[in-house]
Amino acid sequence: MLRHWRLLVAAVVPCLLLAGAGWWFWPQQPTGRPPHIAAGTVQADLLDADEVSRLAGTALVAGPRSDRPHAPLATAPADCAVAAGPTTQSVYGQAWKAFLSATYQDAAGSGSYTVNQVIGVFPDGAKATAAFRTLADGFAKCPSSTLTDQAGRTSKWTYTAHPASEVAVAWTAAQGEAANWACYHQARVKGASLIQVAVCQAGDGGPTAFMITDELTGRVTG
């Protein structure tokens, strides 16, 4: 039983980082500092915990938020920084004008089920599309990678992407050491916004990721 628990922890921790959550490794934004987001826009667009729970079919609670993309992740090979960190600066860069990432986790707090929503708003549609192309092209360079977190732990991942359209792409990041554990990703461009959703779980999270992305995209005005 103890060995099983250790394997679960080893599997879950990198998944949270890969999904863009980062709430175990990344420092929280200091309180009292004005958020670098446009009030009344990205905050209002995000689905809340109850809405995500309804779509996921399981009880989730709100976790940390971030008002800016984190620094690129340490990966081998280095060309895999986009595939390993799709919600980091490797994709969103510095050109965005509003950004918000929100993580929800299972109510038990074990991290065995997480959902991450990300909205990045750019000055115009061309810049949002360029960021999307950076994301989609990143998978062509990286079928697999080794990810090193801030605690020095490593994990191996394989990436499987579906054919991308001009405005949407879906892919799966599977952890090699954890049977049946994966993060299911969706990314879409709408106007000047690049939207991402990730569902990490044991089992098929693809349908849930699609439903959440569909509803979130419908709320984004551009």
C-alpha positions as CSV (number, residue, x, y, z in Angstrom):
1,M,0.0,0.0,0.0
2,L,2.8,2.4,0.9
3,R,4.6,1.7,-2.4
4,H,1.3,2.3,-4.3
5,W,0.9,5.7,-2.5
6,R,4.4,6.7,-3.4
7,L,3.9,5.8,-7.0
8,L,0.6,7.9,-7.1
9,V,2.4,10.9,-5.6
10,A,5.2,10.6,-8.1
11,A,2.7,10.5,-10.9
12,V,0.4,13.3,-9.8
13,V,3.0,16.0,-8.9
14,P,4.5,16.3,-12.4
15,C,1.0,16.2,-14.0
16,L,-0.1,19.2,-12.0
17,L,3.0,21.1,-13.3
18,L,2.5,19.9,-16.8
19,A,-1.2,21.0,-16.8
20,G,-0.1,24.6,-16.1
21,A,-1.4,24.5,-12.5
22,G,2.0,24.8,-10.8
23,W,0.3,25.2,-7.3
24,W,2.8,22.9,-5.5
25,F,6.0,24.3,-7.0
26,W,5.4,27.9,-8.1
27,P,5.1,30.7,-5.6
28,Q,1.8,32.5,-5.3
29,Q,1.5,36.0,-6.6
30,P,2.2,38.4,-3.7
31,T,-1.0,40.0,-2.3
32,G,-1.4,43.7,-2.5
33,R,0.1,44.0,-6.0
34,P,-2.2,45.2,-8.7
35,P,-3.1,42.1,-10.9
36,H,-1.8,42.2,-14.4
37,I,-5.3,41.4,-15.8
38,A,-8.1,43.4,-17.3
39,A,-10.8,43.6,-14.6
40,G,-14.2,42.2,-15.6
41,T,-12.9,40.3,-18.6
42,V,-10.8,37.2,-18.1
43,Q,-12.1,36.7,-14.5
44,A,-15.7,36.8,-15.6
45,D,-15.1,34.3,-18.5
46,L,-13.6,31.5,-16.4
47,L,-16.0,28.7,-15.3
48,D,-16.2,28.5,-11.5
49,A,-15.7,25.3,-9.5
50,D,-19.4,24.3,-9.5
51,E,-19.6,24.7,-13.3
52,V,-16.5,22.6,-13.8
53,S,-17.7,20.0,-11.3
54,R,-20.9,19.7,-13.3
55,L,-19.1,19.1,-16.6
56,A,-16.5,16.8,-15.0
57,G,-19.0,14.7,-13.1
58,T,-17.0,15.0,-9.9
59,A,-16.7,17.4,-7.0
60,L,-13.9,19.9,-7.5
61,V,-12.7,22.9,-5.4
62,A,-10.9,26.0,-6.5
63,G,-7.2,26.0,-6.2
64,P,-4.5,28.7,-6.9
65,R,-4.7,31.3,-9.7
66,S,-1.9,33.0,-11.5
67,D,-2.1,36.4,-13.3
68,R,0.9,35.7,-15.6
69,P,2.5,32.7,-17.4
70,H,5.3,31.0,-15.6
71,A,8.9,30.8,-16.9
72,P,9.7,28.0,-19.4
73,L,10.2,24.6,-17.9
74,A,13.4,22.6,-17.8
75,T,13.2,19.8,-20.3
76,A,15.4,17.4,-22.3
77,P,15.6,17.9,-25.1
78,A,15.3,21.7,-24.9
79,D,13.1,21.8,-28.0
80,C,10.4,20.3,-25.8
81,A,9.8,23.4,-23.7
82,V,6.5,24.1,-25.5
83,A,5.2,20.6,-25.3
84,A,6.1,20.3,-21.6
85,G,4.9,23.8,-20.7
86,P,2.0,24.8,-23.0
87,T,0.8,27.5,-20.6
88,T,4.2,29.0,-19.8
89,Q,6.1,31.9,-21.4
90,S,7.3,29.3,-24.0
91,V,3.9,29.8,-25.7
92,Y,2.5,33.1,-24.3
93,G,5.7,35.0,-24.3
94,Q,5.5,38.6,-23.0
95,A,3.2,40.2,-25.6
96,W,-0.1,39.4,-23.8
97,K,-2.1,42.2,-22.2
98,A,-4.3,40.0,-19.9
99,F,-3.7,36.5,-18.5
100,L,-5.4,34.3,-16.0
101,S,-4.8,30.6,-15.1
102,A,-7.1,28.9,-12.6
103,T,-6.8,25.4,-11.2
104,Y,-9.4,23.1,-9.7
105,Q,-8.7,19.9,-7.9
106,D,-10.6,17.0,-6.4
107,A,-12.4,17.9,-3.2
108,A,-10.3,15.4,-1.2
109,G,-7.2,17.4,-2.0
110,S,-5.2,14.4,-3.2
111,G,-4.5,15.9,-6.7
112,S,-5.8,12.8,-8.3
113,Y,-8.1,14.9,-10.6
114,T,-7.3,18.4,-11.7
115,V,-8.7,20.9,-14.2
116,N,-6.8,23.9,-15.4
117,Q,-8.3,26.8,-17.4
118,V,-6.1,29.5,-19.1
119,I,-7.0,32.6,-21.0
120,G,-4.4,34.8,-22.5
121,V,-5.5,38.0,-24.3
122,F,-3.2,39.6,-26.8
123,P,-3.3,43.0,-28.4
124,D,-4.7,41.6,-31.6
125,G,-5.8,38.4,-33.3
126,A,-2.5,38.1,-35.2
127,K,-0.5,37.8,-32.0
128,A,-2.9,35.3,-30.6
129,T,-2.7,33.2,-33.7
130,A,1.1,33.4,-33.6
131,A,1.1,32.1,-30.1
132,F,-1.2,29.3,-31.2
133,R,1.1,28.4,-34.0
134,T,4.0,28.2,-31.6
135,L,2.0,25.8,-29.5
136,A,0.8,23.6,-32.3
137,D,4.3,23.5,-33.9
138,G,5.9,22.6,-30.6
139,F,4.5,19.1,-30.7
140,A,6.1,18.5,-34.1
141,K,9.5,18.9,-32.5
142,C,8.8,16.7,-29.5
143,P,7.2,13.3,-29.4
144,S,8.6,12.8,-25.8
145,S,10.6,14.6,-23.1
146,T,12.0,14.4,-19.7
147,L,10.7,17.1,-17.4
148,T,12.6,18.4,-14.3
149,D,10.6,20.2,-11.7
150,Q,11.9,22.8,-9.2
151,A,12.5,20.2,-6.6
152,G,14.9,18.4,-9.0
153,R,12.5,15.4,-9.7
154,T,12.3,14.1,-13.2
155,S,9.5,12.5,-15.1
156,K,9.2,11.2,-18.6
157,W,6.3,12.1,-20.9
158,T,5.0,11.3,-24.4
159,Y,2.8,13.6,-26.4
160,T,0.2,12.7,-28.9
161,A,-1.5,15.5,-30.9
162,H,-4.5,15.3,-33.1
163,P,-4.4,17.2,-36.4
164,A,-4.7,20.9,-35.8
165,S,-7.1,23.2,-37.5
166,E,-6.4,26.9,-38.0
167,V,-7.9,27.7,-34.6
168,A,-7.9,24.5,-32.5
169,V,-5.7,21.6,-31.4
170,A,-6.1,18.8,-29.0
171,W,-3.3,16.6,-27.5
172,T,-2.6,14.2,-24.7
173,A,0.5,14.1,-22.5
174,A,1.0,10.7,-20.9
175,Q,3.4,10.0,-18.1
176,G,5.6,7.0,-18.8
177,E,5.8,5.7,-15.2
178,A,2.1,6.0,-14.4
179,A,-0.2,3.5,-16.1
180,N,-3.4,5.1,-17.4
181,W,-2.5,8.6,-16.1
182,A,-2.5,11.5,-18.5
183,C,-3.3,15.1,-19.1
184,Y,-5.8,15.8,-21.9
185,H,-5.4,19.3,-23.5
186,Q,-7.4,21.5,-25.7
187,A,-6.3,24.9,-27.1
188,R,-8.3,27.3,-29.2
189,V,-7.9,30.8,-30.6
190,K,-10.9,33.1,-30.5
191,G,-10.3,36.7,-31.7
192,A,-7.3,38.0,-29.7
193,S,-7.5,35.3,-27.1
194,L,-5.6,32.0,-26.7
195,I,-7.6,29.6,-24.5
196,Q,-6.4,26.4,-23.0
197,V,-8.0,23.6,-20.9
198,A,-6.3,20.6,-19.3
199,V,-7.9,17.7,-17.5
200,C,-5.5,15.4,-15.7
201,Q,-6.8,12.0,-14.4
202,A,-6.5,8.3,-14.6
203,G,-8.8,7.3,-17.5
204,D,-10.1,9.2,-20.5
205,G,-10.3,12.9,-19.8
206,G,-10.6,13.9,-23.4
207,P,-14.4,14.3,-23.5
208,T,-14.4,16.4,-20.3
209,A,-11.6,18.6,-21.7
210,F,-13.6,19.2,-24.9
211,M,-16.8,20.1,-23.0
212,I,-15.1,22.6,-20.7
213,T,-13.2,24.2,-23.6
214,D,-16.4,24.5,-25.6
215,E,-18.2,26.3,-22.8
216,L,-15.2,28.5,-21.9
217,T,-14.7,29.5,-25.5
218,G,-18.3,30.4,-25.8
219,R,-17.9,33.0,-23.0
220,V,-14.7,34.6,-24.3
221,T,-15.7,37.7,-26.4
222,G,-12.5,38.0,-28.3
